[in-house]
Amino acid sequence: MRATADDALAGDWRDILVCEQGFKPEFDRLTAAGLKPVARLDGAFPAGLVLLTKHKGENRANIARAWDLLEPGGLLMVCGANALGAASTQREFEAAFGLDGNLSKHNARTFWCHKADGAAPAILAEWHQGGRPRAVADSGFVARAGGFSPDHVDPGSRLLMDTLPANLAGRVADLGGGWGYLAVELLRRFPAITAIDLFEAETGSLEDCATNLAALVPERAACVSARWHDVTAGLPPTDPYDWIVTNPPFHEGAKPDPTIGQAFIKAAWKSIRRRGKLVLVANRHLPYEAELKRLFREVECLTDQAGYKVLLASDRIEARR
């Protein structure tokens, strides 16, 4: 679970591993490495390995699901960096299942046990629940651990919505649409929108997006086509968009990586119509203006407040495809 491609997984590993990964860029890397990725595991297995993420609720839910997927007597292993809370997860794991062994090295740890006969530990019901969609504060939305900002509406996204020009209309793309906050609010506030293509890399967030659209804008939910897609690889061929909105991610792992947002900008530029408009929100320190000015003739900062900036780019430069 949360498998990652690595040179160590060569040879016979390619034939025996089934790799769960709901994040599309890593799913594609696993495929390119000759492994067998799936968005969600199903079946029964003699052994399982859970790689930890930064989300405690997701980790607990993955361990509980892995336990359910194991055959009797099967081996369950968990591995992760100490910075991701591996030590505290090991203590919880030991309290739930007992511990058959553990190793600690290179600021990370691995621990394991075998699935005993009998009923599952009672705590697993709570762990399963922690991985299911929950209310996002008092917003009316739901989201699950593992996605972006699952417990509150991101301030940058809220600022973007409050800053959008009033004439937004036509075909729209939402890049990195998450659990659907921007898509829902766009449909609520802009009746002249005819269609939204939403692109999101996390499968769980896409499921929550569908739930939110159906619950909050049922009369317009059919306007949205939500797709599991890695925006940094470019968008699928389509008719050009009139508007593109995005709150691009800037982490894949622990360190900030502004090249992700720059790749979002390039993908938008390739898919927007000649006079279309791109509106982007970002943390103030991220260096996106240079890439925008390289690809668009007009770049304007609509607002700069509370650590965020909203940038509007238009008049695409055709010669730099």
C-alpha positions in Angstrom: 0.0 0.0 0.0 1.2 3.5 -1.1 3.8 1.6 -3.1 6.7 3.5 -4.7 8.9 2.5 -7.7 12.5 1.6 -6.8 15.4 -0.2 -8.4 15.3 -2.6 -5.5 12.0 -3.9 -6.9 13.5 -5.6 -9.9 13.7 -9.2 -11.1 11.2 -11.6 -9.4 9.5 -8.8 -7.5 7.9 -7.7 -10.7 6.0 -11.0 -10.9 4.8 -11.3 -7.3 4.0 -7.8 -6.1 0.6 -6.1 -6.4 1.2 -2.4 -5.7 -1.6 -0.2 -4.4 -1.1 3.4 -5.3 -3.9 6.0 -5.7 -1.6 8.9 -6.6 -1.4 9.0 -10.4 2.2 10.2 -10.9 3.5 7.3 -8.7 1.1 4.9 -10.3 2.6 5.8 -13.7 6.1 5.4 -12.4 5.2 1.9 -11.1 3.8 1.0 -14.5 6.9 2.2 -16.2 9.1 0.1 -13.9 7.3 -3.0 -15.0 5.4 -3.5 -11.7 1.6 -4.2 -11.4 -0.1 -1.2 -9.8 -3.7 -1.0 -8.9 -5.7 2.0 -7.5 -7.1 -0.2 -4.7 -6.3 -3.7 -3.6 -8.8 -6.5 -3.6 -8.5 -10.2 -2.7 -6.5 -12.2 -0.1 -2.7 -12.1 0.3 -0.1 -14.1 2.2 1.9 -10.9 3.0 1.4 -7.1 3.0 3.6 -4.1 3.3 2.2 -0.7 4.3 4.4 2.4 3.5 3.5 5.3 5.8 2.5 8.7 4.6 2.3 12.0 6.6 -1.4 11.5 7.3 -2.0 9.5 10.5 -5.7 8.8 9.7 -4.7 7.4 6.3 -2.0 5.2 7.9 -4.3 3.7 10.4 -6.9 3.0 7.8 -4.4 1.4 5.5 -3.1 -0.8 8.3 -6.6 -1.9 9.1 -7.4 -2.6 5.4 -4.1 -4.6 5.1 -5.1 -6.7 8.1 -8.4 -7.5 6.5 -6.7 -8.5 3.2 -4.3 -10.9 4.8 -4.8 -14.6 4.8 -4.8 -16.3 8.2 -1.2 -16.4 9.4 -0.2 -13.8 6.8 2.7 -11.4 7.5 1.9 -7.7 7.9 4.8 -5.2 7.7 4.8 -1.5 8.1 7.6 0.9 7.1 8.2 4.6 7.3 10.4 7.5 8.2 10.6 8.6 11.8 9.6 12.1 10.6 6.3 10.6 9.4 5.5 9.4 12.9 6.7 5.8 12.5 7.6 5.5 16.2 4.2 6.4 17.4 2.6 4.2 14.7 4.7 1.3 15.9 3.5 1.8 19.4 -0.2 1.8 18.2 0.5 -1.3 16.0 2.0 -3.2 18.9 -0.9 -2.4 21.2 -3.3 -3.6 18.5 -1.6 -6.7 17.2 1.5 -7.4 19.2 4.9 -7.3 17.6 7.0 -10.1 16.0 9.9 -7.9 15.2 11.2 -4.5 14.3 14.2 -2.8 12.8 15.3 0.9 13.0 17.9 2.5 10.7 18.5 5.6 8.6 15.9 7.6 10.5 13.2 5.1 9.6 11.8 1.9 11.0 10.1 -1.3 9.9 7.9 -3.5 12.2 5.8 -6.6 11.6 3.5 -9.3 13.0 1.6 -12.3 11.7 -2.2 -12.4 11.5 -3.5 -14.5 14.4 -6.7 -16.5 14.3 -9.8 -15.1 15.9 -11.6 -11.8 15.7 -9.9 -8.6 14.5 -8.8 -6.2 17.2 -11.6 -3.9 18.2 -9.5 -0.8 17.5 -9.6 -1.5 13.8 -13.2 -0.3 13.5 -12.0 3.1 14.6 -9.0 3.0 12.3 -11.3 2.1 9.3 -13.5 5.0 10.2 -10.6 7.4 10.2 -10.0 6.7 6.5 -13.5 7.4 5.4 -14.9 10.8 4.3 -15.6 13.3 7.1 -17.2 16.7 7.2 -14.8 19.5 6.3 -15.5 21.8 9.3 -18.9 23.5 8.7 -18.5 23.9 4.9 -21.0 21.2 3.8 -18.2 19.3 2.0 -16.7 16.0 2.9 -13.1 14.8 2.5 -10.9 12.0 3.7 -7.4 11.8 5.2 -4.7 11.5 2.5 -6.0 14.3 0.3 -5.1 18.0 0.3 -6.6 20.0 3.2 -9.1 17.3 4.3 -10.2 19.1 7.5 -10.7 22.7 6.3 -11.2 24.7 3.2 -7.8 25.9 2.0 -7.4 29.6 2.5 -5.7 30.0 -0.9 -8.6 28.3 -2.7 -11.1 30.4 -0.8 -9.2 33.6 -1.8 -9.1 32.4 -5.4 -12.9 32.0 -5.5 -13.4 35.4 -3.9 -11.1 37.1 -6.5 -12.2 35.5 -9.7 -13.4 38.0 -12.4 -17.2 38.2 -12.7 -17.2 37.4 -16.4 -16.1 33.7 -16.0 -18.0 31.6 -18.5 -17.8 28.8 -21.1 -15.6 25.7 -20.9 -13.5 25.6 -17.7 -10.7 23.3 -16.5 -9.9 22.9 -12.8 -6.4 21.6 -12.4 -5.7 19.7 -9.2 -9.4 19.9 -8.3 -9.1 17.8 -5.1 -12.4 17.0 -3.3 -14.2 19.6 -5.4 -14.3 22.9 -3.5 -13.5 25.0 -6.6 -15.7 23.1 -8.9 -18.7 23.3 -6.6 -18.2 27.0 -6.0 -17.7 27.7 -9.7 -21.0 26.1 -10.5 -22.7 28.0 -7.6 -21.4 31.4 -8.6 -21.1 31.4 -12.4 -24.2 30.3 -14.2 -22.6 31.0 -17.6 -20.2 28.0 -17.1 -21.2 25.3 -19.6 -18.7 22.6 -18.6 -15.9 21.9 -16.2 -13.1 19.3 -16.7 -11.6 18.6 -13.3 -8.2 16.8 -13.2 -7.0 15.3 -9.9 -4.2 12.9 -9.1 -5.6 11.3 -5.9 -8.3 8.7 -6.4 -9.8 9.2 -2.9 -10.2 12.9 -3.5 -12.0 12.2 -6.8 -14.5 9.9 -4.9 -15.1 12.7 -2.4 -15.5 15.2 -5.3 -18.2 13.1 -6.8 -20.0 13.0 -3.4 -19.7 16.7 -2.9 -21.0 17.6 -6.4 -24.0 15.3 -6.0 -24.9 16.6 -2.6 -24.2 20.4 -3.0 -25.0 21.2 -6.7 -27.1 18.2 -7.9 -28.8 20.3 -10.6 -25.4 21.1 -12.2 -23.2 18.2 -11.2 -23.5 16.7 -14.8 -21.5 19.7 -16.0 -18.4 18.3 -14.4 -16.2 15.6 -15.9 -13.8 14.5 -13.2 -10.7 12.6 -14.3 -7.8 10.8 -12.6 -4.9 12.4 -14.2 -1.3 13.7 -13.7 -1.5 17.3 -14.8 2.3 17.6 -14.8 2.3 15.2 -17.8 0.1 17.6 -19.8 -3.7 17.5 -20.4 -5.4 15.1 -22.8 -6.3 16.4 -26.2 -9.5 18.4 -26.1 -11.2 21.6 -27.4 -9.4 24.6 -25.9 -10.7 26.0 -22.6 -12.1 29.4 -22.1 -10.9 29.6 -18.5 -8.5 27.5 -16.4 -8.4 27.8 -12.6 -5.9 26.1 -10.3 -4.4 26.0 -6.9 -1.4 23.8 -7.9 0.4 21.6 -5.4 4.0 22.4 -4.5 5.0 19.3 -2.6 5.6 15.8 -3.6 7.3 14.5 -0.6 8.7 16.6 2.2 10.4 19.4 0.3 8.7 22.3 -1.6 9.0 21.8 -5.4 7.9 24.8 -7.5 8.5 22.9 -10.7 5.1 21.1 -10.1 3.2 24.4 -10.3 5.3 25.5 -13.3 4.3 22.2 -15.0 0.7 23.1 -14.2 1.1 26.5 -15.9 2.6 24.9 -19.0 -0.2 22.3 -19.2 -2.7 25.1 -18.9 -1.0 27.2 -21.6 -1.1 24.2 -24.0 -4.8 23.7 -23.5 -6.3 27.2 -23.3 -7.7 29.1 -26.2 -5.9 32.0 -27.7 -7.7 34.6 -25.6 -8.5 32.3 -22.7 -7.6 33.2 -19.2 -5.7 31.3 -16.5 -6.3 32.2 -12.9 -3.9 30.7 -10.3 -3.5 31.0 -6.5 -0.2 30.3 -4.8 1.8 31.0 -1.7 3.4 34.4 -2.1 7.0 33.0 -2.1 6.5 30.6 -5.1 8.3 31.8 -8.3 5.5 31.5 -10.9 5.5 34.9 -12.5 8.5 34.2 -14.7 6.9 31.1 -16.2 3.6 32.9 -16.7 5.3 35.8 -18.5 7.2 33.4 -20.7 4.0 31.9 -22.0 1.4 34.7 -21.8 1.5 38.3 -22.9 -0.5 39.7 -20.1 0.1 38.7 -16.4 -1.6 40.6 -13.5 -1.6 40.1 -9.8 -5.3 40.4 -8.8 -4.6 40.3 -5.1 -1.8 39.7 -2.6 -2.9 39.1 1.0 -2.5 36.7 3.9 0.5 35.1 2.4 -1.2 34.2 -0.9 -1.3 35.8 -4.4 -3.8 35.3 -7.2 -2.4 35.7 -10.7 -4.3 36.2 -13.9 -2.7 35.3 -17.2 -4.1 35.9 -20.7 -3.3 36.2 -24.4 -1.3 33.0 -24.9 1.9 33.3 -26.8 1.4 30.9 -29.7 5.0 30.5 -30.9 6.3 28.8 -27.7 4.4 25.5 -27.8 
